[in-house]
Amino acid sequence: MTGRAVTSHRTGSPETREFRRSLGLFDSTMVVVGAMIGSGIFLVSADMTRLLGSASWVLVAWGITAVLTLAAALSYGELAAMMPRAGGQYVYLREAFSPIAGFLYGWTLFAVIQTGTVAAVSVGFARYASVLFPAIGEDRYLVPPIHLSEGYAVSLSNAQLLAIAVIAFLTWTNTRGIDYGRIIQNVFTSAKTAALVGLIAIGLAFGANAGTIDVNFGRAWVPVAPAAIAPGLDATSLYGLLVALAIAQVGSLFASDAWNNITFTAGEVKNPRRDVPVSLAIGTGIVMTLYLAANLTYFTTLPLDAIKTVPADRVAAASLEVALPGIGGALLAVGIMISTFGCANGMLLAGARAYYAMARDGLFFKSAGVLNERHVPAWGLALQGVWTAFLVLPRTYDATTGTYGNLYGSLLDYVVSAALFFYILTIAGVFRLRWTRPGAPRPYLAFGYPLVPALYIVAATGILVVLAVYRASTTWPGFVIVLLGVPVYLMIRRGAARVAPALSPSETT
């Protein structure tokens, strides 16, 4: 008995273990930067160019994204300093509004936002690995597509297998303790930041040319053959331009997303009341500066028509190939592999902390709310890893072209608007908590309050309305995914209510 008691005191039981505060300001900033930079910056500018038809207006669209992202991050800083606990945005929504608001965010996070994004960047890692090793290809099947219905199938290609292996490996390393995840994150985020800086420097030094600059910026503000938004509407009219700028945010905001992941890990930050808000500001500032510089590189090396028609939207690869003919594509493939690997690690590390907070509230699998002997939510990581790996397998099928897509890609299209809605709601929580808890400690106050948070809410709401009207097919399904969480929440609560009377008072404390 005594021996057991001593051992329990030394290592802690699963129920009493706490997170270890191991992340400093540099580590926290690496989580922000690493989760933000995935593969989007290397791809989405091509579609934005088709929509806006102007290099200058694409840069404006990225500028809007930069302002919105920084405004959101600076506003989140107040909530992060006020509630420096594991769970981040889930906790903020729960405390500002109600448990169901937090749950619906956590539900969508687990179902699609976090897991679907990790699935996407892991497959992105495999796709670019196939540039170097052709045997790793999405058309090299271990299990050929098995059609489940007219538009859906499942398969296992070499690329899918490698993506699943990446997810499994990073999930396992993160169960070994926060230091493993921290080291991987720091190394790969530093490497991919250097790679992105290198892309910009090489492109501007060796690829920029006066002819391209004149073509792209000679008539800087005149859209050239922009894609139609709706019948009779495109970016050549003032109203059409405003609508196009709003729709373009789908690409740029998605490429800039996941900056909030550091809030999930606040329970492991050494000085969370200072370091989480500061890392949000520094991290988002670094990334948005790099993103604007990367786009400037694209538009000084490639004419608009080339960007619009670049194969598979690989605008960064095309830009680097201009600067370094023959080797640019291979170099970029290595850079994107580093980028996506680090992004997947950061998101897997952070996501499990949100599910931990939900489980502690009785709103997720109970095992996800238990820390292992290395003080990390291993079961939460495992559950997240399994679901993420599953999302790699289903495929969409276009019978007219005979081509396969990825189901997670469609799901992510659907939830971009839903994720934006949760950002708006969370920043509205800054106002609500100022009213409902005026005396709560606030070591950091939202920058520019109330103007900056209000600016974000108004601008993001305007974008959301435009998407609901002009991109209804990919907007409303996202809200359906969110609302599917309502019956799940009610079932969980009903089950908890049935169990509670059977517990003794000592069991409920």
C-alpha positions as CSV (number, residue, x, y, z in Angstrom):
1,M,0.0,0.0,0.0
2,T,2.7,2.4,1.0
3,G,4.8,1.6,-2.1
4,R,1.8,2.3,-4.3
5,A,1.1,5.6,-2.6
6,V,4.7,6.8,-3.0
7,T,4.7,5.8,-6.7
8,S,1.4,7.6,-7.3
9,H,2.7,10.7,-5.6
10,R,5.8,10.7,-7.7
11,T,4.3,10.1,-11.2
12,G,0.7,11.2,-10.6
13,S,-2.4,9.2,-11.6
14,P,-3.9,9.8,-15.0
15,E,-6.7,11.8,-13.4
16,T,-4.3,14.2,-11.5
17,R,-1.6,14.7,-14.1
18,E,-1.2,18.2,-15.4
19,F,0.4,19.6,-18.6
20,R,4.0,20.5,-18.4
21,R,4.7,24.1,-19.2
22,S,7.6,23.7,-21.7
23,L,6.9,26.2,-24.5
24,G,8.7,29.5,-24.4
25,L,8.0,32.5,-26.6
26,F,10.1,31.2,-29.5
27,D,8.4,27.8,-29.3
28,S,4.9,29.5,-29.3
29,T,5.8,31.6,-32.2
30,M,7.0,28.5,-34.1
31,V,3.6,26.9,-33.5
32,V,1.8,30.0,-35.0
33,V,4.1,30.2,-38.0
34,G,4.3,26.5,-38.5
35,A,0.6,25.9,-38.4
36,M,-0.1,28.8,-40.8
37,I,2.4,28.0,-43.6
38,G,1.3,24.8,-45.3
39,S,0.9,24.5,-49.1
40,G,-1.8,27.2,-49.7
41,I,0.6,30.0,-50.4
42,F,2.2,28.1,-53.2
43,L,-1.1,27.5,-55.0
44,V,-4.1,29.8,-54.2
45,S,-2.8,32.9,-56.0
46,A,-3.5,31.3,-59.4
47,D,-7.2,31.0,-58.7
48,M,-7.3,34.5,-57.1
49,T,-5.7,35.9,-60.3
50,R,-8.3,34.2,-62.5
51,L,-11.0,35.8,-60.4
52,L,-9.6,39.3,-60.1
53,G,-7.7,39.6,-63.4
54,S,-5.2,42.0,-62.0
55,A,-1.9,41.6,-60.1
56,S,-2.5,44.8,-58.1
57,W,-6.0,43.6,-57.0
58,V,-4.6,40.2,-56.0
59,L,-2.1,42.0,-53.8
60,V,-4.9,44.1,-52.4
61,A,-6.8,40.9,-51.6
62,W,-3.8,39.5,-49.7
63,G,-3.5,42.9,-47.9
64,I,-7.1,42.6,-46.8
65,T,-6.3,39.1,-45.5
66,A,-3.2,40.4,-43.7
67,V,-5.2,43.1,-41.9
68,L,-8.0,40.8,-41.0
69,T,-5.7,38.1,-39.7
70,L,-3.6,40.5,-37.6
71,A,-6.8,42.2,-36.3
72,A,-8.2,38.8,-35.2
73,A,-4.9,37.7,-33.7
74,L,-4.6,40.9,-31.7
75,S,-8.2,40.5,-30.5
76,Y,-7.6,36.9,-29.5
77,G,-4.7,38.0,-27.4
78,E,-7.1,39.4,-24.8
79,L,-8.9,36.1,-24.5
80,A,-5.7,34.1,-24.4
81,A,-4.3,36.2,-21.6
82,M,-7.6,36.1,-19.7
83,M,-8.0,32.3,-20.0
84,P,-4.6,30.7,-20.4
85,R,-5.8,27.1,-20.4
86,A,-5.7,24.1,-22.8
87,G,-8.5,24.3,-25.3
88,G,-8.1,27.8,-26.5
89,Q,-10.9,28.9,-28.8
90,Y,-13.2,26.2,-27.5
91,V,-12.8,27.6,-24.0
92,Y,-13.4,31.2,-25.2
93,L,-16.7,30.3,-26.9
94,R,-17.8,28.3,-23.9
95,E,-17.1,31.0,-21.4
96,A,-18.3,33.9,-23.6
97,F,-21.6,32.4,-24.7
98,S,-22.5,28.8,-23.7
99,P,-21.2,25.2,-23.7
100,I,-23.0,24.4,-26.9
101,A,-21.2,27.3,-28.7
102,G,-17.9,25.8,-27.6
103,F,-19.0,22.3,-28.5
104,L,-20.2,23.2,-32.0
105,Y,-16.8,24.7,-32.7
106,G,-15.0,21.7,-31.2
107,W,-17.2,19.3,-33.2
108,T,-16.4,21.1,-36.5
109,L,-12.8,21.2,-35.5
110,F,-12.5,17.5,-35.0
111,A,-14.9,16.5,-37.9
112,V,-13.3,18.6,-40.6
113,I,-11.3,21.8,-39.8
114,Q,-8.3,20.4,-38.0
115,T,-8.4,16.8,-39.3
116,G,-9.3,17.7,-42.9
117,T,-6.6,20.3,-43.1
118,V,-4.0,17.8,-41.8
119,A,-5.2,15.2,-44.3
120,A,-4.8,17.8,-47.1
121,V,-1.3,18.9,-46.1
122,S,-0.2,15.2,-45.6
123,V,-1.4,14.3,-49.1
124,G,0.3,17.5,-50.3
125,F,3.5,16.2,-48.8
126,A,3.1,12.9,-50.7
127,R,2.3,14.7,-54.0
128,Y,5.5,16.7,-53.9
129,A,7.4,13.6,-52.8
130,S,6.3,12.1,-56.0
131,V,8.1,14.9,-57.9
132,L,11.3,13.5,-56.6
133,F,10.3,9.8,-56.4
134,P,7.8,9.1,-59.2
135,A,6.8,5.7,-57.7
136,I,5.0,7.7,-55.0
137,G,2.0,8.7,-57.1
138,E,-1.7,9.1,-56.7
139,D,-2.2,6.9,-59.8
140,R,-0.1,4.1,-58.3
141,Y,-2.7,2.0,-56.5
142,L,-2.3,-0.6,-53.8
143,V,-6.1,-0.7,-53.7
144,P,-7.7,0.7,-56.9
145,P,-10.8,2.9,-56.4
146,I,-13.8,1.1,-55.1
147,H,-16.9,3.0,-56.1
148,L,-19.4,3.4,-53.3
149,S,-21.9,5.5,-55.3
150,E,-22.0,7.5,-58.5
151,G,-19.8,10.3,-57.1
152,Y,-17.8,8.7,-54.4
153,A,-15.1,6.0,-54.0
154,V,-12.4,4.8,-51.7
155,S,-8.8,3.9,-52.7
156,L,-5.3,3.4,-51.4
157,S,-2.5,4.7,-53.6
158,N,1.1,5.0,-52.8
159,A,0.6,8.7,-52.2
160,Q,-2.3,8.1,-49.8
161,L,-0.2,5.4,-48.0
162,L,2.6,7.9,-47.5
163,A,0.2,10.5,-46.2
164,I,-1.2,8.1,-43.7
165,A,2.4,7.2,-42.7
166,V,3.1,10.8,-42.0
167,I,0.0,11.2,-39.9
168,A,0.8,8.1,-37.9
169,F,4.4,9.0,-37.4
170,L,3.7,12.6,-36.2
171,T,0.8,11.3,-34.0
172,W,3.2,8.8,-32.4
173,T,6.0,11.4,-31.8
174,N,3.5,13.7,-30.2
175,T,2.4,11.0,-27.7
176,R,6.1,10.8,-26.5
177,G,5.8,14.2,-24.9
178,I,5.6,17.9,-25.7
179,D,9.4,18.2,-26.1
180,Y,9.2,15.8,-29.1
181,G,6.5,17.9,-30.8
182,R,8.3,21.1,-29.9
183,I,11.6,20.1,-31.4
184,I,10.0,18.8,-34.6
185,Q,8.0,22.0,-34.9
186,N,10.9,24.3,-34.3
187,V,13.2,22.5,-36.7
188,F,10.7,22.3,-39.6
189,T,9.2,25.7,-39.1
190,S,12.6,27.3,-39.1
191,A,13.5,25.3,-42.2
192,K,10.3,26.1,-44.1
193,T,10.5,29.8,-43.2
194,A,14.0,29.9,-44.6
195,A,12.8,28.0,-47.7
196,L,10.1,30.6,-48.3
197,V,12.5,33.4,-47.8
198,G,14.8,31.7,-50.2
199,L,12.0,31.4,-52.8
200,I,11.3,35.1,-52.5
201,A,15.0,36.1,-52.7
202,I,15.8,33.8,-55.6
203,G,12.7,34.8,-57.5
204,L,13.3,38.5,-57.1
205,A,17.0,38.3,-57.8
206,F,17.0,35.9,-60.8
207,G,13.5,35.7,-62.0
208,A,12.1,39.2,-62.0
209,N,12.1,41.0,-65.3
210,A,11.0,44.3,-66.7
211,G,8.8,42.8,-69.4
212,T,6.7,40.9,-66.9
213,I,6.5,43.8,-64.5
214,D,5.3,46.1,-67.3
215,V,2.6,43.5,-68.5
216,N,1.3,43.0,-64.9
217,F,1.5,46.5,-63.6
218,G,1.4,48.7,-66.7
219,R,-2.3,49.1,-66.2
220,A,-2.3,48.2,-62.5
221,W,-5.9,48.6,-61.6
222,V,-7.6,47.4,-64.7
223,P,-8.8,43.7,-64.5
224,V,-8.0,41.8,-67.6
225,A,-10.5,39.0,-68.6
226,P,-11.5,38.1,-65.0
227,A,-13.6,35.0,-64.4
228,A,-17.4,35.4,-64.2
229,I,-18.7,35.5,-60.6
230,A,-22.3,35.2,-61.8
231,P,-24.1,35.8,-65.2
232,G,-23.2,39.3,-66.1
233,L,-21.0,40.0,-63.1
234,D,-17.3,40.1,-62.9
235,A,-14.5,42.2,-61.5
236,T,-14.6,44.8,-64.3
237,S,-17.4,46.7,-62.5
238,L,-17.0,48.4,-59.1
239,Y,-19.7,46.1,-57.5
240,G,-18.2,43.0,-59.2
241,L,-14.7,44.0,-58.0
242,L,-15.9,44.2,-54.3
243,V,-17.6,40.9,-54.6
244,A,-14.5,39.3,-56.2
245,L,-12.3,40.7,-53.5
246,A,-14.6,39.1,-50.9
247,I,-14.7,35.7,-52.7
248,A,-10.9,35.8,-53.2
249,Q,-10.6,35.7,-49.4
250,V,-11.6,32.0,-49.5
251,G,-8.2,31.2,-50.9
252,S,-6.1,33.7,-49.0
253,L,-7.8,33.2,-45.6
254,F,-7.5,29.4,-46.0
255,A,-3.8,29.8,-46.7
256,S,-3.5,32.0,-43.6
257,D,-5.6,29.9,-41.3
258,A,-4.6,27.9,-38.2
259,W,-2.9,30.9,-36.5
260,N,-5.2,30.3,-33.5
261,N,-3.7,26.8,-32.8
262,I,-1.3,28.2,-30.2
263,T,-4.3,29.0,-28.0
264,F,-5.1,25.3,-27.8
265,T,-1.7,24.7,-26.2
266,A,-1.8,27.5,-23.7
267,G,-1.7,24.9,-20.9
268,E,1.8,24.1,-21.9
269,V,3.2,27.6,-22.4
270,K,5.6,28.7,-19.6
271,N,4.2,32.3,-19.4
272,P,0.9,32.0,-21.3
273,R,-0.6,35.4,-20.2
274,R,2.3,37.1,-22.0
275,D,3.7,34.6,-24.5
276,V,0.4,33.5,-26.2
277,P,-0.7,37.1,-27.2
278,V,2.8,38.1,-28.2
279,S,3.4,34.9,-30.3
280,L,0.0,35.5,-32.0
281,A,1.1,39.0,-33.0
282,I,4.7,38.1,-34.0
283,G,3.7,34.9,-35.8
284,T,0.9,36.3,-37.9
285,G,3.0,39.4,-38.7
286,I,5.9,37.2,-40.0
287,V,3.7,35.0,-42.1
288,M,1.6,37.7,-43.7
289,T,4.7,39.7,-44.6
290,L,6.2,36.6,-46.2
291,Y,2.9,35.9,-48.0
292,L,2.8,39.4,-49.5
293,A,6.4,39.2,-50.6
294,A,5.8,35.7,-52.1
295,N,3.0,37.1,-54.2
296,L,5.1,40.1,-55.3
297,T,7.6,37.5,-56.5
298,Y,5.0,35.6,-58.5
299,F,3.9,38.8,-60.3
300,T,7.4,40.0,-61.1
301,T,8.5,36.7,-62.6
302,L,5.3,35.4,-64.4
303,P,2.8,37.3,-66.6
304,L,-0.8,37.2,-65.7
305,D,-1.8,34.7,-68.4
306,A,0.9,32.3,-67.3
307,I,-0.3,32.5,-63.7
308,K,-3.9,32.0,-64.7
309,T,-3.1,28.8,-66.7
310,V,-0.2,27.3,-64.7
311,P,-0.7,23.5,-64.4
312,A,-2.4,22.4,-61.2
313,D,-2.2,26.0,-59.9
314,R,1.5,25.5,-59.0
315,V,2.3,29.1,-59.3
316,A,5.3,29.0,-56.9
317,A,6.9,26.1,-58.8
318,A,6.5,28.0,-62.1
319,S,8.0,31.2,-60.6
320,L,11.0,29.3,-59.3
321,E,11.5,27.5,-62.6
322,V,11.8,30.9,-64.3
323,A,14.5,31.9,-61.8
324,L,16.3,28.5,-61.8
325,P,15.4,26.6,-65.0
326,G,15.6,22.8,-64.7
327,I,16.0,22.6,-60.9
328,G,13.4,25.1,-59.6
329,G,10.6,22.6,-59.5
330,A,12.6,20.0,-57.6
331,L,13.9,22.6,-55.1
332,L,10.3,23.8,-54.5
333,A,9.1,20.2,-54.0
334,V,11.6,19.8,-51.2
335,G,10.5,23.1,-49.7
336,I,6.9,22.2,-49.8
337,M,7.6,18.8,-48.3
338,I,9.3,20.5,-45.3
339,S,6.4,23.0,-45.1
340,T,3.6,20.5,-45.1
341,F,5.4,18.2,-42.7
342,G,5.8,21.0,-40.1
343,C,2.3,22.2,-40.7
344,A,0.8,18.7,-40.0
345,N,2.9,18.3,-36.9
346,G,1.8,21.7,-35.4
347,M,-1.9,21.0,-36.1
348,L,-1.8,17.5,-34.7
349,L,0.0,18.7,-31.6
350,A,-2.5,21.6,-31.0
351,G,-5.8,19.9,-32.0
352,A,-5.6,17.2,-29.3
353,R,-5.5,19.9,-26.6
354,A,-8.9,21.2,-27.8
355,Y,-10.4,17.7,-27.6
356,Y,-8.8,17.4,-24.1
357,A,-10.7,20.4,-22.9
358,M,-13.9,19.1,-24.4
359,A,-13.4,15.7,-22.8
360,R,-12.9,17.3,-19.4
361,D,-16.3,19.0,-19.8
362,G,-17.9,15.6,-20.7
363,L,-18.4,16.6,-24.3
364,F,-15.9,14.2,-26.0
365,F,-14.5,10.7,-25.5
366,K,-13.5,10.4,-21.9
367,S,-10.1,8.9,-22.8
368,A,-9.2,12.1,-24.7
369,G,-9.3,14.0,-21.4
370,V,-6.6,11.9,-19.7
371,L,-2.9,12.7,-19.9
372,N,-0.4,9.9,-20.2
373,E,2.8,9.5,-18.2
374,R,4.5,12.0,-20.5
375,H,1.8,14.6,-19.7
376,V,0.2,14.7,-23.1
377,P,-3.3,13.6,-24.2
378,A,-2.2,10.5,-26.0
379,W,-5.7,9.1,-26.6
380,G,-6.9,12.4,-28.0
381,L,-3.9,12.3,-30.3
382,A,-4.7,8.8,-31.4
383,L,-8.4,9.5,-32.0
384,Q,-7.5,12.5,-34.0
385,G,-4.9,10.6,-36.0
386,V,-7.3,7.7,-36.8
387,W,-10.0,10.0,-38.1
388,T,-7.5,12.1,-40.0
389,A,-6.0,9.0,-41.7
390,F,-9.6,7.9,-42.6
391,L,-10.2,11.2,-44.3
392,V,-7.3,10.4,-46.7
393,L,-9.1,7.4,-48.1
394,P,-12.5,8.6,-49.6
395,R,-12.4,10.1,-53.0
396,T,-14.8,12.1,-55.1
397,Y,-15.4,11.0,-58.7
398,D,-16.4,13.2,-61.7
399,A,-18.0,10.8,-64.2
400,T,-17.9,13.4,-67.0
401,T,-14.1,13.6,-66.9
402,G,-13.3,10.3,-65.2
403,T,-11.1,12.1,-62.6
404,Y,-10.8,11.6,-58.9
405,G,-10.7,14.2,-56.2
406,N,-10.4,14.0,-52.4
407,L,-13.4,14.1,-50.1
408,Y,-11.6,16.2,-47.5
409,G,-11.1,18.9,-50.2
410,S,-14.8,19.2,-50.7
411,L,-15.4,19.3,-46.9
412,L,-12.8,22.0,-46.4
413,D,-14.5,24.1,-49.1
414,Y,-17.7,23.7,-47.1
415,V,-16.3,24.7,-43.8
416,V,-14.2,27.8,-44.8
417,S,-17.2,29.9,-44.2
418,A,-18.1,28.1,-41.0
419,A,-14.6,28.6,-39.6
420,L,-14.9,32.3,-40.5
421,F,-18.2,32.4,-38.6
422,F,-16.5,31.0,-35.5
423,Y,-13.8,33.6,-35.7
424,I,-16.4,36.3,-35.8
425,L,-18.3,34.8,-32.9
426,T,-15.1,34.5,-30.8
427,I,-14.1,38.1,-31.4
428,A,-17.7,39.1,-30.5
429,G,-16.9,37.2,-27.2
430,V,-14.3,40.0,-26.4
431,F,-17.2,42.5,-26.3
432,R,-19.5,40.1,-24.4
433,L,-16.9,39.3,-21.7
434,R,-16.1,43.0,-21.2
435,W,-19.8,43.4,-20.4
436,T,-20.4,40.2,-18.4
437,R,-17.1,40.0,-16.6
438,P,-15.8,43.6,-16.3
439,G,-13.6,42.8,-13.3
440,A,-11.9,39.7,-14.7
441,P,-8.0,40.0,-14.9
442,R,-7.0,41.1,-18.4
443,P,-3.1,41.2,-18.5
444,Y,-3.4,42.0,-22.2
445,L,-6.1,44.2,-23.7
446,A,-7.2,43.8,-27.3
447,F,-5.3,46.2,-29.5
448,G,-7.4,49.1,-30.7
449,Y,-10.5,48.0,-28.7
450,P,-13.3,48.5,-29.7
451,L,-12.4,49.7,-33.2
452,V,-10.0,46.9,-34.3
453,P,-12.2,44.0,-33.1
454,A,-15.3,45.7,-34.5
455,L,-13.5,46.2,-37.9
456,Y,-12.9,42.5,-38.1
457,I,-16.4,41.6,-37.2
458,V,-17.9,44.0,-39.8
459,A,-15.5,43.0,-42.6
460,A,-15.6,39.3,-42.0
461,T,-19.4,39.4,-41.8
462,G,-19.5,41.2,-45.1
463,I,-17.3,38.5,-46.7
464,L,-19.6,35.8,-45.2
465,V,-22.7,37.4,-46.6
466,V,-21.1,37.6,-50.1
467,L,-20.1,33.9,-49.9
468,A,-23.6,32.9,-48.8
469,V,-25.0,34.7,-51.8
470,Y,-22.5,34.0,-54.6
471,R,-20.9,30.8,-53.4
472,A,-24.0,29.2,-51.8
473,S,-23.1,25.6,-52.9
474,T,-19.9,25.6,-50.8
475,T,-21.2,27.9,-48.0
476,W,-24.5,26.5,-46.7
477,P,-23.2,22.8,-46.5
478,G,-20.6,24.1,-44.0
479,F,-23.3,25.4,-41.7
480,V,-25.1,22.1,-42.1
481,I,-22.0,20.3,-40.8
482,V,-21.9,22.7,-37.8
483,L,-25.6,22.2,-37.1
484,L,-25.3,18.4,-37.2
485,G,-23.4,18.9,-34.0
486,V,-26.6,20.1,-32.2
487,P,-28.3,16.7,-31.9
488,V,-24.9,15.2,-30.9
489,Y,-24.6,17.7,-28.2
490,L,-28.1,17.1,-27.0
491,M,-27.5,13.3,-26.9
492,I,-24.3,13.7,-24.9
493,R,-26.1,16.0,-22.4
494,R,-29.0,13.6,-22.1
495,G,-26.7,10.7,-21.5
496,A,-24.8,12.7,-18.8
497,A,-28.1,13.6,-17.1
498,R,-29.1,9.9,-16.9
499,V,-25.7,8.9,-15.5
500,A,-25.5,11.7,-12.9
501,P,-28.2,10.5,-10.5
502,A,-26.5,7.2,-10.2
503,L,-23.3,8.7,-9.0
504,S,-22.5,9.3,-5.3
505,P,-21.6,12.8,-4.3
506,S,-17.9,11.7,-3.9
507,E,-17.9,10.4,-7.5
508,T,-19.2,13.7,-8.9
509,T,-16.6,16.0,-7.3
